[in-house]
Amino acid sequence: MIYITLFITECLKKLQKCATRSQALQEMHSLGISKFYIPGDIGFPLNSVYAKPANATEAGTMIKYVTEN
């Protein structure tokens, strides 16, 4: 729930800067296919709240969970 709230916030920030619908669609597409951060990554905003995955398997499981749910 927290992750989707952060994602929606990021979407709204990007949409505020768009002047046209086509620009907004392009921004949302770019955001949708860009790398997203998981706990432990430098760009993850809640690193102080969540533990870093212990290994690559846990990181893969976390990425799978976020992208499929």
mmCIF file of the N, C-alpha and C atoms, coordinates in Angstrom:
data_MODEL
# 
_entry.id   MODEL 
# 
loop_
_atom_site.group_PDB 
_atom_site.id 
_atom_site.type_symbol 
_atom_site.label_atom_id 
_atom_site.label_alt_id 
_atom_site.label_comp_id 
_atom_site.label_asym_id 
_atom_site.label_entity_id 
_atom_site.label_seq_id 
_atom_site.pdbx_PDB_ins_code 
_atom_site.Cartn_x 
_atom_site.Cartn_y 
_atom_site.Cartn_z 
_atom_site.occupancy 
_atom_site.B_iso_or_equiv 
_atom_site.pdbx_formal_charge 
_atom_site.auth_seq_id 
_atom_site.auth_comp_id 
_atom_site.auth_asym_id 
_atom_site.auth_atom_id 
_atom_site.pdbx_PDB_model_num 
ATOM 1   N N  . MET A 1 1  ? 0.826  -1.186  0.000   1.00 0.00 ? 1  MET A N  1 
ATOM 2   C CA . MET A 1 1  ? 0.000  0.000   0.000   1.00 0.00 ? 1  MET A CA 1 
ATOM 3   C C  . MET A 1 1  ? 0.877  1.260   0.000   1.00 0.00 ? 1  MET A C  1 
ATOM 4   N N  . ILE A 1 2  ? 1.943  1.221   0.783   1.00 0.00 ? 2  ILE A N  1 
ATOM 5   C CA . ILE A 1 2  ? 2.838  2.374   0.849   1.00 0.00 ? 2  ILE A CA 1 
ATOM 6   C C  . ILE A 1 2  ? 3.524  2.591   -0.489  1.00 0.00 ? 2  ILE A C  1 
ATOM 7   N N  . TYR A 1 3  ? 3.944  1.498   -1.109  1.00 0.00 ? 3  TYR A N  1 
ATOM 8   C CA . TYR A 1 3  ? 4.675  1.613   -2.370  1.00 0.00 ? 3  TYR A CA 1 
ATOM 9   C C  . TYR A 1 3  ? 3.787  2.220   -3.454  1.00 0.00 ? 3  TYR A C  1 
ATOM 10  N N  . ILE A 1 4  ? 2.534  1.798   -3.544  1.00 0.00 ? 4  ILE A N  1 
ATOM 11  C CA . ILE A 1 4  ? 1.635  2.338   -4.576  1.00 0.00 ? 4  ILE A CA 1 
ATOM 12  C C  . ILE A 1 4  ? 1.353  3.818   -4.312  1.00 0.00 ? 4  ILE A C  1 
ATOM 13  N N  . THR A 1 5  ? 1.272  4.197   -3.044  1.00 0.00 ? 5  THR A N  1 
ATOM 14  C CA . THR A 1 5  ? 1.074  5.607   -2.717  1.00 0.00 ? 5  THR A CA 1 
ATOM 15  C C  . THR A 1 5  ? 2.269  6.440   -3.179  1.00 0.00 ? 5  THR A C  1 
ATOM 16  N N  . LEU A 1 6  ? 3.479  5.929   -2.959  1.00 0.00 ? 6  LEU A N  1 
ATOM 17  C CA . LEU A 1 6  ? 4.675  6.625   -3.431  1.00 0.00 ? 6  LEU A CA 1 
ATOM 18  C C  . LEU A 1 6  ? 4.694  6.728   -4.953  1.00 0.00 ? 6  LEU A C  1 
ATOM 19  N N  . PHE A 1 7  ? 4.281  5.651   -5.626  1.00 0.00 ? 7  PHE A N  1 
ATOM 20  C CA . PHE A 1 7  ? 4.260  5.648   -7.088  1.00 0.00 ? 7  PHE A CA 1 
ATOM 21  C C  . PHE A 1 7  ? 3.247  6.667   -7.616  1.00 0.00 ? 7  PHE A C  1 
ATOM 22  N N  . ILE A 1 8  ? 2.076  6.711   -7.024  1.00 0.00 ? 8  ILE A N  1 
ATOM 23  C CA . ILE A 1 8  ? 1.052  7.682   -7.453  1.00 0.00 ? 8  ILE A CA 1 
ATOM 24  C C  . ILE A 1 8  ? 1.550  9.106   -7.233  1.00 0.00 ? 8  ILE A C  1 
ATOM 25  N N  . THR A 1 9  ? 2.207  9.347   -6.116  1.00 0.00 ? 9  THR A N  1 
ATOM 26  C CA . THR A 1 9  ? 2.774  10.667  -5.845  1.00 0.00 ? 9  THR A CA 1 
ATOM 27  C C  . THR A 1 9  ? 3.784  11.052  -6.914  1.00 0.00 ? 9  THR A C  1 
ATOM 28  N N  . GLU A 1 10 ? 4.631  10.107  -7.292  1.00 0.00 ? 10 GLU A N  1 
ATOM 29  C CA . GLU A 1 10 ? 5.625  10.358  -8.344  1.00 0.00 ? 10 GLU A CA 1 
ATOM 30  C C  . GLU A 1 10 ? 4.924  10.657  -9.676  1.00 0.00 ? 10 GLU A C  1 
ATOM 31  N N  . CYS A 1 11 ? 3.869  9.925   -9.982  1.00 0.00 ? 11 CYS A N  1 
ATOM 32  C CA . CYS A 1 11 ? 3.101  10.181  -11.209 1.00 0.00 ? 11 CYS A CA 1 
ATOM 33  C C  . CYS A 1 11 ? 2.537  11.595  -11.210 1.00 0.00 ? 11 CYS A C  1 
ATOM 34  N N  . LEU A 1 12 ? 1.930  11.991  -10.112 1.00 0.00 ? 12 LEU A N  1 
ATOM 35  C CA . LEU A 1 12 ? 1.335  13.321  -10.037 1.00 0.00 ? 12 LEU A CA 1 
ATOM 36  C C  . LEU A 1 12 ? 2.385  14.423  -10.167 1.00 0.00 ? 12 LEU A C  1 
ATOM 37  N N  . LYS A 1 13 ? 3.559  14.220  -9.579  1.00 0.00 ? 13 LYS A N  1 
ATOM 38  C CA . LYS A 1 13 ? 4.639  15.205  -9.716  1.00 0.00 ? 13 LYS A CA 1 
ATOM 39  C C  . LYS A 1 13 ? 5.035  15.374  -11.183 1.00 0.00 ? 13 LYS A C  1 
ATOM 40  N N  . LYS A 1 14 ? 5.149  14.261  -11.889 1.00 0.00 ? 14 LYS A N  1 
ATOM 41  C CA . LYS A 1 14 ? 5.539  14.322  -13.301 1.00 0.00 ? 14 LYS A CA 1 
ATOM 42  C C  . LYS A 1 14 ? 4.428  14.935  -14.153 1.00 0.00 ? 14 LYS A C  1 
ATOM 43  N N  . LEU A 1 15 ? 3.182  14.612  -13.844 1.00 0.00 ? 15 LEU A N  1 
ATOM 44  C CA . LEU A 1 15 ? 2.059  15.138  -14.624 1.00 0.00 ? 15 LEU A CA 1 
ATOM 45  C C  . LEU A 1 15 ? 1.890  16.647  -14.452 1.00 0.00 ? 15 LEU A C  1 
ATOM 46  N N  . GLN A 1 16 ? 2.235  17.170  -13.305 1.00 0.00 ? 16 GLN A N  1 
ATOM 47  C CA . GLN A 1 16 ? 2.122  18.616  -13.075 1.00 0.00 ? 16 GLN A CA 1 
ATOM 48  C C  . GLN A 1 16 ? 2.995  19.408  -14.035 1.00 0.00 ? 16 GLN A C  1 
ATOM 49  N N  . LYS A 1 17 ? 4.082  18.822  -14.482 1.00 0.00 ? 17 LYS A N  1 
ATOM 50  C CA . LYS A 1 17 ? 5.027  19.517  -15.353 1.00 0.00 ? 17 LYS A CA 1 
ATOM 51  C C  . LYS A 1 17 ? 4.660  19.407  -16.831 1.00 0.00 ? 17 LYS A C  1 
ATOM 52  N N  . CYS A 1 18 ? 3.641  18.626  -17.163 1.00 0.00 ? 18 CYS A N  1 
ATOM 53  C CA . CYS A 1 18 ? 3.285  18.390  -18.561 1.00 0.00 ? 18 CYS A CA 1 
ATOM 54  C C  . CYS A 1 18 ? 2.274  19.427  -19.049 1.00 0.00 ? 18 CYS A C  1 
ATOM 55  N N  . ALA A 1 19 ? 2.519  19.917  -20.254 1.00 0.00 ? 19 ALA A N  1 
ATOM 56  C CA . ALA A 1 19 ? 1.643  20.929  -20.838 1.00 0.00 ? 19 ALA A CA 1 
ATOM 57  C C  . ALA A 1 19 ? 0.577  20.310  -21.750 1.00 0.00 ? 19 ALA A C  1 
ATOM 58  N N  . THR A 1 20 ? 0.861  19.151  -22.313 1.00 0.00 ? 20 THR A N  1 
ATOM 59  C CA . THR A 1 20 ? -0.078 18.530  -23.244 1.00 0.00 ? 20 THR A CA 1 
ATOM 60  C C  . THR A 1 20 ? -0.365 17.089  -22.829 1.00 0.00 ? 20 THR A C  1 
ATOM 61  N N  . ARG A 1 21 ? -1.431 16.570  -23.383 1.00 0.00 ? 21 ARG A N  1 
ATOM 62  C CA . ARG A 1 21 ? -1.819 15.186  -23.093 1.00 0.00 ? 21 ARG A CA 1 
ATOM 63  C C  . ARG A 1 21 ? -0.767 14.212  -23.627 1.00 0.00 ? 21 ARG A C  1 
ATOM 64  N N  . SER A 1 22 ? -0.256 14.471  -24.809 1.00 0.00 ? 22 SER A N  1 
ATOM 65  C CA . SER A 1 22 ? 0.738  13.566  -25.379 1.00 0.00 ? 22 SER A CA 1 
ATOM 66  C C  . SER A 1 22 ? 2.026  13.566  -24.555 1.00 0.00 ? 22 SER A C  1 
ATOM 67  N N  . GLN A 1 23 ? 2.406  14.711  -24.043 1.00 0.00 ? 23 GLN A N  1 
ATOM 68  C CA . GLN A 1 23 ? 3.577  14.784  -23.174 1.00 0.00 ? 23 GLN A CA 1 
ATOM 69  C C  . GLN A 1 23 ? 3.325  13.995  -21.886 1.00 0.00 ? 23 GLN A C  1 
ATOM 70  N N  . ALA A 1 24 ? 2.122  14.109  -21.336 1.00 0.00 ? 24 ALA A N  1 
ATOM 71  C CA . ALA A 1 24 ? 1.767  13.372  -20.120 1.00 0.00 ? 24 ALA A CA 1 
ATOM 72  C C  . ALA A 1 24 ? 1.800  11.865  -20.367 1.00 0.00 ? 24 ALA A C  1 
ATOM 73  N N  . LEU A 1 25 ? 1.263  11.433  -21.499 1.00 0.00 ? 25 LEU A N  1 
ATOM 74  C CA . LEU A 1 25 ? 1.290  10.008  -21.832 1.00 0.00 ? 25 LEU A CA 1 
ATOM 75  C C  . LEU A 1 25 ? 2.717  9.502   -21.969 1.00 0.00 ? 25 LEU A C  1 
ATOM 76  N N  . GLN A 1 26 ? 3.565  10.285  -22.579 1.00 0.00 ? 26 GLN A N  1 
ATOM 77  C CA . GLN A 1 26 ? 4.964  9.903   -22.744 1.00 0.00 ? 26 GLN A CA 1 
ATOM 78  C C  . GLN A 1 26 ? 5.656  9.804   -21.380 1.00 0.00 ? 26 GLN A C  1 
ATOM 79  N N  . GLU A 1 27 ? 5.398  10.751  -20.502 1.00 0.00 ? 27 GLU A N  1 
ATOM 80  C CA . GLU A 1 27 ? 5.989  10.724  -19.160 1.00 0.00 ? 27 GLU A CA 1 
ATOM 81  C C  . GLU A 1 27 ? 5.537  9.494   -18.378 1.00 0.00 ? 27 GLU A C  1 
ATOM 82  N N  . MET A 1 28 ? 4.242  9.165   -18.455 1.00 0.00 ? 28 MET A N  1 
ATOM 83  C CA . MET A 1 28 ? 3.731  8.006   -17.728 1.00 0.00 ? 28 MET A CA 1 
ATOM 84  C C  . MET A 1 28 ? 4.298  6.708   -18.297 1.00 0.00 ? 28 MET A C  1 
ATOM 85  N N  . HIS A 1 29 ? 4.453  6.655   -19.601 1.00 0.00 ? 29 HIS A N  1 
ATOM 86  C CA . HIS A 1 29 ? 5.060  5.472   -20.215 1.00 0.00 ? 29 HIS A CA 1 
ATOM 87  C C  . HIS A 1 29 ? 6.508  5.324   -19.752 1.00 0.00 ? 29 HIS A C  1 
ATOM 88  N N  . SER A 1 30 ? 7.240  6.422   -19.771 1.00 0.00 ? 30 SER A N  1 
ATOM 89  C CA . SER A 1 30 ? 8.636  6.393   -19.332 1.00 0.00 ? 30 SER A CA 1 
ATOM 90  C C  . SER A 1 30 ? 8.751  5.970   -17.871 1.00 0.00 ? 30 SER A C  1 
ATOM 91  N N  . LEU A 1 31 ? 7.875  6.486   -17.042 1.00 0.00 ? 31 LEU A N  1 
ATOM 92  C CA . LEU A 1 31 ? 7.892  6.129   -15.626 1.00 0.00 ? 31 LEU A CA 1 
ATOM 93  C C  . LEU A 1 31 ? 7.536  4.653   -15.437 1.00 0.00 ? 31 LEU A C  1 
ATOM 94  N N  . GLY A 1 32 ? 6.592  4.181   -16.221 1.00 0.00 ? 32 GLY A N  1 
ATOM 95  C CA . GLY A 1 32 ? 6.152  2.793   -16.108 1.00 0.00 ? 32 GLY A CA 1 
ATOM 96  C C  . GLY A 1 32 ? 7.214  1.777   -16.484 1.00 0.00 ? 32 GLY A C  1 
ATOM 97  N N  . ILE A 1 33 ? 8.105  2.129   -17.412 1.00 0.00 ? 33 ILE A N  1 
ATOM 98  C CA . ILE A 1 33 ? 9.123  1.165   -17.839 1.00 0.00 ? 33 ILE A CA 1 
ATOM 99  C C  . ILE A 1 33 ? 10.478 1.407   -17.185 1.00 0.00 ? 33 ILE A C  1 
ATOM 100 N N  . SER A 1 34 ? 10.576 2.465   -16.388 1.00 0.00 ? 34 SER A N  1 
ATOM 101 C CA . SER A 1 34 ? 11.859 2.762   -15.745 1.00 0.00 ? 34 SER A CA 1 
ATOM 102 C C  . SER A 1 34 ? 12.115 1.826   -14.563 1.00 0.00 ? 34 SER A C  1 
ATOM 103 N N  . LYS A 1 35 ? 13.379 1.741   -14.166 1.00 0.00 ? 35 LYS A N  1 
ATOM 104 C CA . LYS A 1 35 ? 13.758 0.919   -13.013 1.00 0.00 ? 35 LYS A CA 1 
ATOM 105 C C  . LYS A 1 35 ? 13.119 1.514   -11.769 1.00 0.00 ? 35 LYS A C  1 
ATOM 106 N N  . PHE A 1 36 ? 12.571 0.669   -10.941 1.00 0.00 ? 36 PHE A N  1 
ATOM 107 C CA . PHE A 1 36 ? 12.058 1.167   -9.677  1.00 0.00 ? 36 PHE A CA 1 
ATOM 108 C C  . PHE A 1 36 ? 12.953 0.665   -8.558  1.00 0.00 ? 36 PHE A C  1 
ATOM 109 N N  . TYR A 1 37 ? 12.962 1.411   -7.485  1.00 0.00 ? 37 TYR A N  1 
ATOM 110 C CA . TYR A 1 37 ? 13.854 1.124   -6.386  1.00 0.00 ? 37 TYR A CA 1 
ATOM 111 C C  . TYR A 1 37 ? 13.161 0.263   -5.334  1.00 0.00 ? 37 TYR A C  1 
ATOM 112 N N  . ILE A 1 38 ? 13.935 -0.615  -4.732  1.00 0.00 ? 38 ILE A N  1 
ATOM 113 C CA . ILE A 1 38 ? 13.442 -1.446  -3.644  1.00 0.00 ? 38 ILE A CA 1 
ATOM 114 C C  . ILE A 1 38 ? 14.248 -1.092  -2.399  1.00 0.00 ? 38 ILE A C  1 
ATOM 115 N N  . PRO A 1 39 ? 13.796 -1.507  -1.213  1.00 0.00 ? 39 PRO A N  1 
ATOM 116 C CA . PRO A 1 39 ? 14.567 -1.211  -0.006  1.00 0.00 ? 39 PRO A CA 1 
ATOM 117 C C  . PRO A 1 39 ? 16.023 -1.626  -0.164  1.00 0.00 ? 39 PRO A C  1 
ATOM 118 N N  . GLY A 1 40 ? 16.892 -0.747  0.269   1.00 0.00 ? 40 GLY A N  1 
ATOM 119 C CA . GLY A 1 40 ? 18.324 -0.980  0.159   1.00 0.00 ? 40 GLY A CA 1 
ATOM 120 C C  . GLY A 1 40 ? 18.956 -0.240  -0.999  1.00 0.00 ? 40 GLY A C  1 
ATOM 121 N N  . ASP A 1 41 ? 18.175 0.081   -2.019  1.00 0.00 ? 41 ASP A N  1 
ATOM 122 C CA . ASP A 1 41 ? 18.685 0.869   -3.143  1.00 0.00 ? 41 ASP A CA 1 
ATOM 123 C C  . ASP A 1 41 ? 18.830 2.326   -2.710  1.00 0.00 ? 41 ASP A C  1 
ATOM 124 N N  . ILE A 1 42 ? 19.778 3.013   -3.304  1.00 0.00 ? 42 ILE A N  1 
ATOM 125 C CA . ILE A 1 42 ? 20.040 4.413   -2.960  1.00 0.00 ? 42 ILE A CA 1 
ATOM 126 C C  . ILE A 1 42 ? 18.802 5.298   -3.148  1.00 0.00 ? 42 ILE A C  1 
ATOM 127 N N  . GLY A 1 43 ? 18.024 5.092   -4.200  1.00 0.00 ? 43 GLY A N  1 
ATOM 128 C CA . GLY A 1 43 ? 16.887 5.958   -4.495  1.00 0.00 ? 43 GLY A CA 1 
ATOM 129 C C  . GLY A 1 43 ? 15.599 5.619   -3.768  1.00 0.00 ? 43 GLY A C  1 
ATOM 130 N N  . PHE A 1 44 ? 15.574 4.567   -2.972  1.00 0.00 ? 44 PHE A N  1 
ATOM 131 C CA . PHE A 1 44 ? 14.344 4.188   -2.269  1.00 0.00 ? 44 PHE A CA 1 
ATOM 132 C C  . PHE A 1 44 ? 14.088 5.164   -1.127  1.00 0.00 ? 44 PHE A C  1 
ATOM 133 N N  . PRO A 1 45 ? 12.907 5.800   -1.093  1.00 0.00 ? 45 PRO A N  1 
ATOM 134 C CA . PRO A 1 45 ? 12.672 6.867   -0.118  1.00 0.00 ? 45 PRO A CA 1 
ATOM 135 C C  . PRO A 1 45 ? 12.464 6.404   1.324   1.00 0.00 ? 45 PRO A C  1 
ATOM 136 N N  . LEU A 1 46 ? 12.190 5.136   1.545   1.00 0.00 ? 46 LEU A N  1 
ATOM 137 C CA . LEU A 1 46 ? 11.903 4.670   2.902   1.00 0.00 ? 46 LEU A CA 1 
ATOM 138 C C  . LEU A 1 46 ? 12.928 3.660   3.411   1.00 0.00 ? 46 LEU A C  1 
ATOM 139 N N  . ASN A 1 47 ? 14.182 3.859   3.077   1.00 0.00 ? 47 ASN A N  1 
ATOM 140 C CA . ASN A 1 47 ? 15.220 2.931   3.518   1.00 0.00 ? 47 ASN A CA 1 
ATOM 141 C C  . ASN A 1 47 ? 15.327 2.837   5.037   1.00 0.00 ? 47 ASN A C  1 
ATOM 142 N N  . SER A 1 48 ? 14.974 3.885   5.728   1.00 0.00 ? 48 SER A N  1 
ATOM 143 C CA . SER A 1 48 ? 15.057 3.854   7.195   1.00 0.00 ? 48 SER A CA 1 
ATOM 144 C C  . SER A 1 48 ? 13.948 2.996   7.807   1.00 0.00 ? 48 SER A C  1 
ATOM 145 N N  . VAL A 1 49 ? 12.916 2.691   7.032   1.00 0.00 ? 49 VAL A N  1 
ATOM 146 C CA . VAL A 1 49 ? 11.776 1.928   7.539   1.00 0.00 ? 49 VAL A CA 1 
ATOM 147 C C  . VAL A 1 49 ? 11.881 0.445   7.175   1.00 0.00 ? 49 VAL A C  1 
ATOM 148 N N  . TYR A 1 50 ? 12.386 0.150   5.990   1.00 0.00 ? 50 TYR A N  1 
ATOM 149 C CA . TYR A 1 50 ? 12.426 -1.224  5.506   1.00 0.00 ? 50 TYR A CA 1 
ATOM 150 C C  . TYR A 1 50 ? 13.854 -1.763  5.473   1.00 0.00 ? 50 TYR A C  1 
ATOM 151 N N  . ALA A 1 51 ? 13.971 -3.047  5.751   1.00 0.00 ? 51 ALA A N  1 
ATOM 152 C CA . ALA A 1 51 ? 15.283 -3.699  5.718   1.00 0.00 ? 51 ALA A CA 1 
ATOM 153 C C  . ALA A 1 51 ? 15.676 -4.013  4.281   1.00 0.00 ? 51 ALA A C  1 
ATOM 154 N N  . LYS A 1 52 ? 16.962 -3.955  4.025   1.00 0.00 ? 52 LYS A N  1 
ATOM 155 C CA . LYS A 1 52 ? 17.517 -4.302  2.728   1.00 0.00 ? 52 LYS A CA 1 
ATOM 156 C C  . LYS A 1 52 ? 17.387 -5.823  2.537   1.00 0.00 ? 52 LYS A C  1 
ATOM 157 N N  . PRO A 1 53 ? 17.058 -6.269  1.320   1.00 0.00 ? 53 PRO A N  1 
ATOM 158 C CA . PRO A 1 53 ? 17.005 -7.718  1.079   1.00 0.00 ? 53 PRO A CA 1 
ATOM 159 C C  . PRO A 1 53 ? 18.364 -8.352  1.402   1.00 0.00 ? 53 PRO A C  1 
ATOM 160 N N  . ALA A 1 54 ? 18.332 -9.529  2.003   1.00 0.00 ? 54 ALA A N  1 
ATOM 161 C CA . ALA A 1 54 ? 19.557 -10.191 2.435   1.00 0.00 ? 54 ALA A CA 1 
ATOM 162 C C  . ALA A 1 54 ? 20.384 -10.731 1.279   1.00 0.00 ? 54 ALA A C  1 
ATOM 163 N N  . ASN A 1 55 ? 19.719 -11.040 0.161   1.00 0.00 ? 55 ASN A N  1 
ATOM 164 C CA . ASN A 1 55 ? 20.434 -11.604 -0.983  1.00 0.00 ? 55 ASN A CA 1 
ATOM 165 C C  . ASN A 1 55 ? 19.660 -11.334 -2.266  1.00 0.00 ? 55 ASN A C  1 
ATOM 166 N N  . ALA A 1 56 ? 20.220 -11.768 -3.380  1.00 0.00 ? 56 ALA A N  1 
ATOM 167 C CA . ALA A 1 56 ? 19.593 -11.517 -4.687  1.00 0.00 ? 56 ALA A CA 1 
ATOM 168 C C  . ALA A 1 56 ? 18.244 -12.218 -4.815  1.00 0.00 ? 56 ALA A C  1 
ATOM 169 N N  . THR A 1 57 ? 18.093 -13.374 -4.175  1.00 0.00 ? 57 THR A N  1 
ATOM 170 C CA . THR A 1 57 ? 16.826 -14.097 -4.228  1.00 0.00 ? 57 THR A CA 1 
ATOM 171 C C  . THR A 1 57 ? 15.718 -13.293 -3.556  1.00 0.00 ? 57 THR A C  1 
ATOM 172 N N  . GLU A 1 58 ? 16.005 -12.743 -2.381  1.00 0.00 ? 58 GLU A N  1 
ATOM 173 C CA . GLU A 1 58 ? 15.020 -11.909 -1.691  1.00 0.00 ? 58 GLU A CA 1 
ATOM 174 C C  . GLU A 1 58 ? 14.701 -10.659 -2.506  1.00 0.00 ? 58 GLU A C  1 
ATOM 175 N N  . ALA A 1 59 ? 15.704 -10.063 -3.116  1.00 0.00 ? 59 ALA A N  1 
ATOM 176 C CA . ALA A 1 59 ? 15.481 -8.872  -3.946  1.00 0.00 ? 59 ALA A CA 1 
ATOM 177 C C  . ALA A 1 59 ? 14.580 -9.226  -5.129  1.00 0.00 ? 59 ALA A C  1 
ATOM 178 N N  . GLY A 1 60 ? 14.834 -10.365 -5.772  1.00 0.00 ? 60 GLY A N  1 
ATOM 179 C CA . GLY A 1 60 ? 13.998 -10.807 -6.885  1.00 0.00 ? 60 GLY A CA 1 
ATOM 180 C C  . GLY A 1 60 ? 12.575 -11.069 -6.457  1.00 0.00 ? 60 GLY A C  1 
ATOM 181 N N  . THR A 1 61 ? 12.404 -11.657 -5.286  1.00 0.00 ? 61 THR A N  1 
ATOM 182 C CA . THR A 1 61 ? 11.061 -11.912 -4.754  1.00 0.00 ? 61 THR A CA 1 
ATOM 183 C C  . THR A 1 61 ? 10.330 -10.603 -4.495  1.00 0.00 ? 61 THR A C  1 
ATOM 184 N N  . MET A 1 62 ? 11.035 -9.616  -3.953  1.00 0.00 ? 62 MET A N  1 
ATOM 185 C CA . MET A 1 62 ? 10.417 -8.322  -3.671  1.00 0.00 ? 62 MET A CA 1 
ATOM 186 C C  . MET A 1 62 ? 9.993  -7.630  -4.966  1.00 0.00 ? 62 MET A C  1 
ATOM 187 N N  . ILE A 1 63 ? 10.863 -7.655  -5.965  1.00 0.00 ? 63 ILE A N  1 
ATOM 188 C CA . ILE A 1 63 ? 10.532 -7.044  -7.258  1.00 0.00 ? 63 ILE A CA 1 
ATOM 189 C C  . ILE A 1 63 ? 9.322  -7.739  -7.875  1.00 0.00 ? 63 ILE A C  1 
ATOM 190 N N  . LYS A 1 64 ? 9.295  -9.049  -7.817  1.00 0.00 ? 64 LYS A N  1 
ATOM 191 C CA . LYS A 1 64 ? 8.173  -9.825  -8.362  1.00 0.00 ? 64 LYS A CA 1 
ATOM 192 C C  . LYS A 1 64 ? 6.878  -9.469  -7.624  1.00 0.00 ? 64 LYS A C  1 
ATOM 193 N N  . TYR A 1 65 ? 6.940  -9.360  -6.315  1.00 0.00 ? 65 TYR A N  1 
ATOM 194 C CA . TYR A 1 65 ? 5.768  -9.021  -5.521  1.00 0.00 ? 65 TYR A CA 1 
ATOM 195 C C  . TYR A 1 65 ? 5.225  -7.653  -5.907  1.00 0.00 ? 65 TYR A C  1 
ATOM 196 N N  . VAL A 1 66 ? 6.107  -6.667  -6.012  1.00 0.00 ? 66 VAL A N  1 
ATOM 197 C CA . VAL A 1 66 ? 5.669  -5.302  -6.321  1.00 0.00 ? 66 VAL A CA 1 
ATOM 198 C C  . VAL A 1 66 ? 5.099  -5.206  -7.737  1.00 0.00 ? 66 VAL A C  1 
ATOM 199 N N  . THR A 1 67 ? 5.686  -5.907  -8.675  1.00 0.00 ? 67 THR A N  1 
ATOM 200 C CA . THR A 1 67 ? 5.224  -5.784  -10.064 1.00 0.00 ? 67 THR A CA 1 
ATOM 201 C C  . THR A 1 67 ? 3.990  -6.623  -10.378 1.00 0.00 ? 67 THR A C  1 
ATOM 202 N N  . GLU A 1 68 ? 3.726  -7.648  -9.600  1.00 0.00 ? 68 GLU A N  1 
ATOM 203 C CA . GLU A 1 68 ? 2.585  -8.523  -9.906  1.00 0.00 ? 68 GLU A CA 1 
ATOM 204 C C  . GLU A 1 68 ? 1.378  -8.275  -9.017  1.00 0.00 ? 68 GLU A C  1 
ATOM 205 N N  . ASN A 1 69 ? 1.515  -7.507  -7.965  1.00 0.00 ? 69 ASN A N  1 
ATOM 206 C CA . ASN A 1 69 ? 0.373  -7.299  -7.069  1.00 0.00 ? 69 ASN A CA 1 
ATOM 207 C C  . ASN A 1 69 ? -0.169 -5.923  -7.149  1.00 0.00 ? 69 ASN A C  1 
# 
